[in-house]
Amino acid sequence: FARRAVQRGRDPAILGRLLAGVTPDDRVIELDQRQPEFVSPVWDYVTNRVTERRINDGRALMADIGATLDAVEARYGAPAGIILGIWGLESNYGGAALNYDAAAALATLAHDGRRRAQFEGYLMALAEMGERGLADQAQLRSSWAGALGQPQFMPDVYLTTAVDWDGDGHRDIWTNRGDVAASIGNYLQDRGWRRGEPVF
């Protein structure tokens, strides 16, 4: 992979840092083979994740950053409640632990072979993030699947869709709540959300 990535223009030094010491992680493969959204009946999945606490935490966040959420909704068309729902489900509003090294998780899933091209593409995007100085090593902690930050964006989605809402020069989906909300709104708009139409 590293040889092919260099041939495609990726920086060998960045690749070396990302992939140093990476070995396959059996736990990642185990989790990949039993993702709850694919193996649970839909209403079991919803019931286990749409909890009173998660709803109340979303209401509290709405009260705290309501003006930002209203502005994001006005810009991207996706209702603030939908943005909050996705945010809560993906990372419990940023409270979920990101226990994996993104490069190791992505390399493991590429090595597994079932979706090699897909996960090598994510690794390529992760290397580009490093080359462009978009994230430091500490920010490249992820879910077991290599998803980054509070909205759980894959690296290619970060590159194309993350938003610098406050104009500080950083698309900070790790700690900046405005950037997180706007990035989710932009993601939905980019994927075809139509203002004022029902969710389904």
Secondary structure, DSSP 8 states (H G I E B T S, - for coil): -HHHHHHTT--HHHHHHHHTT----HHHHHHHTT-HHHHS-HHHHHHHHS-HHHHHHHHHHHHHHHHHHHHHHHHH-S-HHHHHHHHHHHHTTTTS---EEHHHHHHHHHHH-TTHHHHHHHHHHHHHHHHTTSS-GGG-EE-TT--BTTTTB-HHHHHHH---TT-SS---TTT-HHHHHHHHHHHHHHTT--TTS---
